Amino acid sequence: MGKDTKEFAEEIKNRFENLRTERAKREGDWKEVQRWVAPSLFSWGDPGDRSPKRPKRFTSRPAHFLKTLRSGITGYSVSPNISWLKLGFEEREHSESHGAKAWLEAVEKTMYAEFNRSNLYPQVSKFIEFA
């Protein structure tokens, strides 16, 4: 390994540790929210322990609020009624090539048609909930 590679690897490790430290500051809050809103979705403990915890709910309002949030995010970001995906080239000279824009638009149209035929839209809300 060269000097640059070692420095880069060390920088990545340091960044990872800083992110871990920052995350640890809020993990307690996240665990508490998760216990109230969706107790069976994720275990913060041992990765081998997949048994759902007993819900700590006295009302269904947190779950309802989560459903409302999920629906709002889904509706405004990945809805079949809006154009939420736009393709382009990183390098400007490619987009100025003859037929490039037409090709990108045709690909976008094909992708939207495939999204409509698939189960993306019914399933994307579940992904947003877990993200």
C-alpha positions in Angstrom: 0.0 0.0 0.0 1.2 3.4 -0.9 1.4 6.4 1.5 -1.7 8.0 0.0 -3.7 4.8 0.3 -2.8 4.4 4.0 -3.6 8.1 4.6 -6.9 7.6 2.9 -7.7 4.5 4.8 -6.9 6.3 8.1 -9.1 9.2 7.1 -12.0 6.9 6.4 -11.5 5.1 9.8 -11.4 8.5 11.6 -14.5 9.7 9.8 -16.3 6.4 10.6 -15.5 6.8 14.3 -16.6 10.5 14.3 -19.9 9.4 12.7 -20.3 6.6 15.3 -19.7 9.1 18.1 -22.3 11.5 16.7 -24.8 8.7 16.2 -24.3 7.5 19.8 -25.6 10.9 21.0 -29.0 10.3 19.6 -29.4 6.5 19.8 -31.2 6.7 23.1 -33.8 9.0 21.6 -34.1 6.8 18.5 -34.7 3.7 20.6 -37.4 5.4 22.7 -39.2 6.6 19.6 -38.9 3.2 18.0 -40.4 1.5 21.1 -43.5 3.7 20.8 -44.0 3.9 17.1 -42.8 0.6 15.6 -41.5 -1.8 18.2 -41.4 -4.9 16.1 -39.5 -3.4 13.1 -36.0 -3.1 14.4 -33.9 -4.5 17.3 -31.2 -2.2 18.7 -29.7 -5.0 20.7 -28.0 -8.2 19.7 -28.2 -8.7 15.9 -29.1 -12.4 16.5 -32.1 -11.4 18.6 -34.9 -11.1 16.0 -37.8 -11.6 18.4 -40.1 -8.6 18.4 -40.4 -6.7 21.6 -43.7 -6.1 23.3 -45.1 -2.7 22.2 -44.9 0.1 24.7 -48.1 1.8 23.5 -51.1 3.1 25.3 -52.5 4.6 22.2 -52.3 4.1 18.5 -51.6 7.8 17.8 -47.8 7.4 17.2 -48.4 4.7 14.6 -51.0 6.9 13.0 -48.6 9.8 12.9 -45.9 7.5 11.3 -48.4 6.5 8.6 -49.3 10.1 7.9 -45.6 11.0 7.6 -44.8 8.1 5.4 -47.8 8.9 3.1 -46.7 12.6 2.9 -43.1 11.8 2.0 -44.2 9.2 -0.5 -46.8 11.5 -2.1 -44.4 14.4 -2.5 -41.3 12.6 -3.5 -42.1 9.3 -5.3 -45.6 9.6 -6.7 -46.9 8.2 -10.0 -48.5 11.6 -10.5 -45.3 13.7 -10.6 -42.0 13.5 -12.5 -39.6 12.7 -9.7 -36.7 11.3 -11.8 -34.6 13.3 -14.2 -31.7 11.7 -16.1 -28.7 13.6 -17.2 -25.0 13.4 -18.0 -22.3 14.4 -15.6 -20.2 15.8 -18.4 -21.8 18.6 -20.3 -20.4 17.8 -23.7 -22.3 14.5 -23.7 -25.7 16.3 -23.3 -24.8 18.5 -26.2 -24.2 15.6 -28.5 -26.8 15.0 -31.3 -29.7 13.0 -30.1 -28.5 12.7 -26.5 -31.4 14.7 -24.9 -34.0 12.7 -27.0 -32.4 9.5 -25.9 -32.5 10.5 -22.2 -36.1 11.5 -22.5 -37.0 8.2 -24.1 -35.2 6.3 -21.3 -37.0 8.3 -18.7 -40.4 7.6 -20.4 -39.5 3.9 -20.5 -38.5 3.9 -16.8 -41.7 5.6 -15.7 -43.7 3.0 -17.8 -41.8 0.2 -16.1 -42.4 1.8 -12.6 -46.1 1.9 -13.4 -46.2 -1.8 -14.5 -44.2 -3.0 -11.4 -45.1 -2.9 -7.8 -42.7 0.1 -7.0 -45.4 2.6 -6.0 -47.3 0.3 -3.6 -44.0 -0.9 -2.0 -42.1 2.4 -1.9 -43.9 3.5 1.2 -42.6 0.5 3.1 -39.1 1.4 2.1 -39.6 5.0 3.2 -40.9 3.8 6.5 -37.8 1.7 7.2 -35.2 4.2 5.9 
